[in-house]
Amino acid sequence: MAENTPETGGAAEAPQAPQIKMNVMTQYVRDMSFENILAQKGIQGDVQPDVQVQVNLDAKKRQQENQYESAIKLNITNKAKGGDQTLFVLELDYVGIFSIEGIPEEQLHPFLLIECPRMIFPFVRRIVSDITRDGGFPPLNLETIDFVALYRNEIARRQAAAGEQKLDA
């Protein structure tokens, strides 16, 4: 038991949580494709857009110590409302390389799929806006993505799939 002395500050010292250090080492476009189908097919008339955005996340450990890769993969399809005419398709695979220290192993997976994408998302939003504008469409400003909900939905989907596999066996 620690004594209440001037040297100990009057109380026993509690163990400190590990200091978390995170740095974005670099970020880049790994792959991107923009197809302006409207211009290719010459679709005419007043077209009301119907934008669909699919988001996938991926993360992995790199060979260097304490370095991880986190990727946001977008598949954006813009179709004419009320029809099946596709106006444009944008596919983007955007990667951030992170140096991460002090995260407990059991918290690393959600950290890589929530916090890391949250850090690089503003750059993804800017690229999507610029590409759609440069492609001849109004700039597409993506809504903020709830990476926590995305992570939870993926975990629930995996658990449901694992439960179905057990039932089939």
C-alpha positions as semicolon CSV with decimal commas, in nm:
position;residue;x (nm);y (nm);z (nm)
1;M;0,000;0,000;0,000
2;A;0,137;0,341;-0,095
3;E;0,191;0,591;0,180
4;N;0,047;0,935;0,162
5;T;0,375;1,126;0,144
6;P;0,492;1,435;-0,041
7;E;0,708;1,211;-0,263
8;T;0,407;1,013;-0,394
9;G;0,190;1,317;-0,446
10;G;-0,055;1,216;-0,178
11;A;-0,202;0,917;-0,363
12;A;-0,102;0,584;-0,508
13;E;-0,016;0,609;-0,877
14;A;-0,252;0,425;-1,109
15;P;-0,104;0,229;-1,397
16;Q;-0,103;0,441;-1,712
17;A;-0,272;0,328;-2,031
18;P;-0,032;0,283;-2,321
19;Q;0,029;0,599;-2,520
20;I;-0,133;0,567;-2,864
21;K;0,071;0,706;-3,152
22;M;-0,070;0,726;-3,502
23;N;0,083;0,895;-3,803
24;V;-0,035;0,898;-4,162
25;M;0,283;0,799;-4,346
26;T;0,138;0,843;-4,696
27;Q;-0,185;0,810;-4,888
28;Y;-0,247;0,741;-5,253
29;V;-0,487;0,627;-5,524
30;R;-0,416;0,259;-5,582
31;D;-0,674;0,225;-5,858
32;M;-0,934;0,451;-6,016
33;S;-1,170;0,426;-6,308
34;F;-1,424;0,679;-6,433
35;E;-1,653;0,590;-6,720
36;N;-1,876;0,862;-6,863
37;I;-2,145;0,650;-7,027
38;L;-2,369;0,953;-7,084
39;A;-2,113;1,103;-7,325
40;Q;-2,034;0,767;-7,490
41;K;-2,396;0,677;-7,566
42;G;-2,524;1,031;-7,614
43;I;-2,822;0,999;-7,382
44;Q;-3,055;1,293;-7,451
45;G;-3,318;1,479;-7,253
46;D;-3,360;1,594;-6,897
47;V;-3,202;1,326;-6,683
48;Q;-3,256;1,309;-6,307
49;P;-2,961;1,132;-6,143
50;D;-2,992;0,843;-5,897
51;V;-2,653;0,797;-5,729
52;Q;-2,569;0,469;-5,555
53;V;-2,253;0,445;-5,345
54;Q;-2,105;0,115;-5,225
55;V;-1,826;0,133;-4,967
56;N;-1,585;-0,147;-4,879
57;L;-1,299;-0,126;-4,634
58;D;-0,983;-0,330;-4,615
59;A;-0,684;-0,326;-4,381
60;K;-0,367;-0,527;-4,342
61;K;-0,032;-0,532;-4,166
62;R;0,268;-0,427;-4,374
63;Q;0,614;-0,582;-4,353
64;Q;0,758;-0,282;-4,169
65;E;0,716;-0,282;-3,794
66;N;0,409;-0,089;-3,668
67;Q;0,294;-0,006;-4,024
68;Y;-0,054;-0,082;-4,151
69;E;-0,250;-0,020;-4,467
70;S;-0,613;0,088;-4,463
71;A;-0,813;0,120;-4,786
72;I;-1,146;0,273;-4,879
73;K;-1,294;0,117;-5,192
74;L;-1,583;0,300;-5,353
75;N;-1,808;0,189;-5,635
76;I;-2,033;0,477;-5,739
77;T;-2,300;0,430;-6,004
78;N;-2,512;0,716;-6,131
79;K;-2,824;0,601;-6,316
80;A;-3,111;0,796;-6,466
81;K;-3,399;0,803;-6,217
82;G;-3,686;0,582;-6,325
83;G;-3,477;0,398;-6,583
84;D;-3,186;0,168;-6,613
85;Q;-2,960;0,399;-6,814
86;T;-2,624;0,436;-6,642
87;L;-2,480;0,788;-6,665
88;F;-2,140;0,724;-6,508
89;V;-1,948;0,470;-6,304
90;L;-1,664;0,565;-6,070
91;E;-1,447;0,307;-5,896
92;L;-1,186;0,427;-5,649
93;D;-0,942;0,235;-5,430
94;Y;-0,775;0,484;-5,195
95;V;-0,509;0,372;-4,947
96;G;-0,355;0,523;-4,637
97;I;-0,033;0,389;-4,486
98;F;-0,025;0,438;-4,109
99;S;0,234;0,404;-3,837
100;I;0,046;0,287;-3,526
101;E;0,182;0,213;-3,181
102;G;0,021;0,150;-2,842
103;I;-0,304;-0,007;-2,963
104;P;-0,389;-0,334;-2,785
105;E;-0,413;-0,626;-3,031
106;E;-0,786;-0,679;-2,968
107;Q;-0,858;-0,314;-3,060
108;L;-0,637;-0,298;-3,368
109;H;-0,890;-0,441;-3,616
110;P;-1,165;-0,187;-3,541
111;F;-0,907;0,092;-3,523
112;L;-0,782;0,007;-3,875
113;L;-1,136;-0,010;-4,015
114;I;-1,285;0,290;-3,834
115;E;-1,027;0,549;-3,729
116;C;-0,788;0,511;-4,023
117;P;-1,060;0,546;-4,291
118;R;-1,198;0,842;-4,097
119;M;-0,858;1,012;-4,132
120;I;-0,832;0,968;-4,510
121;F;-1,200;1,014;-4,601
122;P;-1,179;1,392;-4,663
123;F;-0,923;1,323;-4,937
124;V;-1,150;1,058;-5,092
125;R;-1,441;1,304;-5,088
126;R;-1,229;1,565;-5,267
127;I;-1,114;1,318;-5,536
128;V;-1,473;1,205;-5,605
129;S;-1,589;1,566;-5,630
130;D;-1,307;1,661;-5,868
131;I;-1,340;1,353;-6,090
132;T;-1,717;1,386;-6,133
133;R;-1,682;1,758;-6,208
134;D;-1,395;1,700;-6,452
135;G;-1,602;1,422;-6,612
136;G;-1,874;1,669;-6,709
137;F;-2,118;1,622;-6,421
138;P;-2,200;1,837;-6,120
139;P;-1,945;1,766;-5,844
140;L;-2,057;1,473;-5,631
141;N;-2,003;1,564;-5,266
142;L;-2,019;1,242;-5,067
143;E;-2,209;1,240;-4,741
144;T;-2,002;1,165;-4,432
145;I;-1,967;0,790;-4,389
146;D;-2,042;0,638;-4,050
147;F;-1,745;0,400;-4,029
148;V;-1,858;0,268;-3,689
149;A;-2,195;0,158;-3,832
150;L;-2,022;0,013;-4,139
151;Y;-1,789;-0,188;-3,915
152;R;-2,074;-0,312;-3,695
153;N;-2,282;-0,413;-3,999
154;E;-1,991;-0,611;-4,142
155;I;-1,930;-0,790;-3,810
156;A;-2,303;-0,875;-3,786
157;R;-2,303;-0,998;-4,149
158;R;-2,003;-1,223;-4,079
159;Q;-2,161;-1,362;-3,762
160;A;-2,487;-1,435;-3,948
161;A;-2,294;-1,606;-4,229
162;A;-2,101;-1,815;-3,975
163;G;-2,430;-1,911;-3,807
164;E;-2,578;-2,021;-4,141
165;Q;-2,273;-2,235;-4,213
166;K;-2,314;-2,412;-3,877
167;L;-2,683;-2,482;-3,955
168;D;-2,594;-2,629;-4,296
169;A;-2,335;-2,867;-4,147
